[in-house]
C-alpha cells in the first residue's frame, strides 16, 4: 500500500507531460494551419484564375 502514491505521482506526471505536449502540438499545428490558410487566401485573391 505504501507504493500506491508513487504510482499515482508517476501517472500524474505522465498525464501532465502528455497534455502539455498535446497543447504545444495543437498550438504549432494551429500556427501552421493559419499560415497555410493566409497563404492560400493571398494566392486566391491575387490570382483568381489559378486553381
PyMOL CGO cylinders between C-alpha atoms (Angstrom):
from pymol import cmd
from pymol.cgo import CYLINDER

trace = [
    CYLINDER, 0.00, 0.00, 0.00, 2.92, 2.34, 0.59, 0.3, 1, 1, 1, 1, 1, 1,
    CYLINDER, 2.92, 2.34, 0.59, 3.87, 2.27, -3.09, 0.3, 1, 1, 1, 1, 1, 1,
    CYLINDER, 3.87, 2.27, -3.09, 0.41, 3.43, -4.23, 0.3, 1, 1, 1, 1, 1, 1,
    CYLINDER, 0.41, 3.43, -4.23, 1.07, 7.23, -4.02, 0.3, 1, 1, 1, 1, 1, 1,
    CYLINDER, 1.07, 7.23, -4.02, 4.29, 6.62, -6.00, 0.3, 1, 1, 1, 1, 1, 1,
    CYLINDER, 4.29, 6.62, -6.00, 2.33, 5.14, -8.93, 0.3, 1, 1, 1, 1, 1, 1,
    CYLINDER, 2.33, 5.14, -8.93, -0.24, 7.94, -8.65, 0.3, 1, 1, 1, 1, 1, 1,
    CYLINDER, -0.24, 7.94, -8.65, 2.53, 10.54, -8.85, 0.3, 1, 1, 1, 1, 1, 1,
    CYLINDER, 2.53, 10.54, -8.85, 4.01, 8.82, -11.92, 0.3, 1, 1, 1, 1, 1, 1,
    CYLINDER, 4.01, 8.82, -11.92, 0.60, 8.73, -13.59, 0.3, 1, 1, 1, 1, 1, 1,
    CYLINDER, 0.60, 8.73, -13.59, 0.03, 12.42, -12.82, 0.3, 1, 1, 1, 1, 1, 1,
    CYLINDER, 0.03, 12.42, -12.82, 3.45, 13.35, -14.23, 0.3, 1, 1, 1, 1, 1, 1,
    CYLINDER, 3.45, 13.35, -14.23, 2.77, 11.33, -17.40, 0.3, 1, 1, 1, 1, 1, 1,
    CYLINDER, 2.77, 11.33, -17.40, -0.66, 12.93, -17.82, 0.3, 1, 1, 1, 1, 1, 1,
    CYLINDER, -0.66, 12.93, -17.82, 0.67, 16.46, -17.32, 0.3, 1, 1, 1, 1, 1, 1,
    CYLINDER, 0.67, 16.46, -17.32, 3.53, 15.83, -19.76, 0.3, 1, 1, 1, 1, 1, 1,
    CYLINDER, 3.53, 15.83, -19.76, 1.16, 14.34, -22.36, 0.3, 1, 1, 1, 1, 1, 1,
    CYLINDER, 1.16, 14.34, -22.36, -1.29, 17.24, -22.01, 0.3, 1, 1, 1, 1, 1, 1,
    CYLINDER, -1.29, 17.24, -22.01, 1.47, 19.85, -22.29, 0.3, 1, 1, 1, 1, 1, 1,
    CYLINDER, 1.47, 19.85, -22.29, 2.92, 18.15, -25.38, 0.3, 1, 1, 1, 1, 1, 1,
    CYLINDER, 2.92, 18.15, -25.38, -0.52, 17.91, -26.99, 0.3, 1, 1, 1, 1, 1, 1,
    CYLINDER, -0.52, 17.91, -26.99, -1.18, 21.59, -26.26, 0.3, 1, 1, 1, 1, 1, 1,
    CYLINDER, -1.18, 21.59, -26.26, 2.18, 22.55, -27.77, 0.3, 1, 1, 1, 1, 1, 1,
    CYLINDER, 2.18, 22.55, -27.77, 1.45, 20.44, -30.86, 0.3, 1, 1, 1, 1, 1, 1,
    CYLINDER, 1.45, 20.44, -30.86, -2.03, 21.95, -31.16, 0.3, 1, 1, 1, 1, 1, 1,
    CYLINDER, -2.03, 21.95, -31.16, -0.61, 25.48, -30.99, 0.3, 1, 1, 1, 1, 1, 1,
    CYLINDER, -0.61, 25.48, -30.99, 2.07, 24.60, -33.57, 0.3, 1, 1, 1, 1, 1, 1,
    CYLINDER, 2.07, 24.60, -33.57, -0.46, 22.98, -35.91, 0.3, 1, 1, 1, 1, 1, 1,
    CYLINDER, -0.46, 22.98, -35.91, -2.79, 25.94, -35.48, 0.3, 1, 1, 1, 1, 1, 1,
    CYLINDER, -2.79, 25.94, -35.48, 0.01, 28.33, -36.43, 0.3, 1, 1, 1, 1, 1, 1,
    CYLINDER, 0.01, 28.33, -36.43, 0.89, 26.18, -39.44, 0.3, 1, 1, 1, 1, 1, 1,
    CYLINDER, 0.89, 26.18, -39.44, -2.80, 25.98, -40.42, 0.3, 1, 1, 1, 1, 1, 1,
    CYLINDER, -2.80, 25.98, -40.42, -3.18, 29.77, -40.11, 0.3, 1, 1, 1, 1, 1, 1,
    CYLINDER, -3.18, 29.77, -40.11, -0.03, 30.26, -42.19, 0.3, 1, 1, 1, 1, 1, 1,
    CYLINDER, -0.03, 30.26, -42.19, -1.27, 27.92, -44.94, 0.3, 1, 1, 1, 1, 1, 1,
    CYLINDER, -1.27, 27.92, -44.94, -4.74, 29.48, -44.85, 0.3, 1, 1, 1, 1, 1, 1,
    CYLINDER, -4.74, 29.48, -44.85, -3.44, 33.03, -45.17, 0.3, 1, 1, 1, 1, 1, 1,
    CYLINDER, -3.44, 33.03, -45.17, -1.06, 31.93, -47.95, 0.3, 1, 1, 1, 1, 1, 1,
    CYLINDER, -1.06, 31.93, -47.95, -3.94, 30.21, -49.77, 0.3, 1, 1, 1, 1, 1, 1,
    CYLINDER, -3.94, 30.21, -49.77, -6.17, 33.28, -49.38, 0.3, 1, 1, 1, 1, 1, 1,
    CYLINDER, -6.17, 33.28, -49.38, -3.41, 35.56, -50.64, 0.3, 1, 1, 1, 1, 1, 1,
    CYLINDER, -3.41, 35.56, -50.64, -2.77, 33.41, -53.70, 0.3, 1, 1, 1, 1, 1, 1,
    CYLINDER, -2.77, 33.41, -53.70, -6.50, 33.07, -54.36, 0.3, 1, 1, 1, 1, 1, 1,
    CYLINDER, -6.50, 33.07, -54.36, -7.10, 36.79, -54.09, 0.3, 1, 1, 1, 1, 1, 1,
    CYLINDER, -7.10, 36.79, -54.09, -4.06, 37.65, -56.21, 0.3, 1, 1, 1, 1, 1, 1,
    CYLINDER, -4.06, 37.65, -56.21, -4.65, 35.01, -58.91, 0.3, 1, 1, 1, 1, 1, 1,
    CYLINDER, -4.65, 35.01, -58.91, -8.35, 34.07, -59.13, 0.3, 1, 1, 1, 1, 1, 1,
    CYLINDER, -8.35, 34.07, -59.13, -7.81, 32.10, -62.35, 0.3, 1, 1, 1, 1, 1, 1,
    CYLINDER, -7.81, 32.10, -62.35, -5.36, 29.62, -60.81, 0.3, 1, 1, 1, 1, 1, 1,
    CYLINDER, -5.36, 29.62, -60.81, -6.96, 26.59, -59.10, 0.3, 1, 1, 1, 1, 1, 1,
]
cmd.load_cgo(trace, "trace")
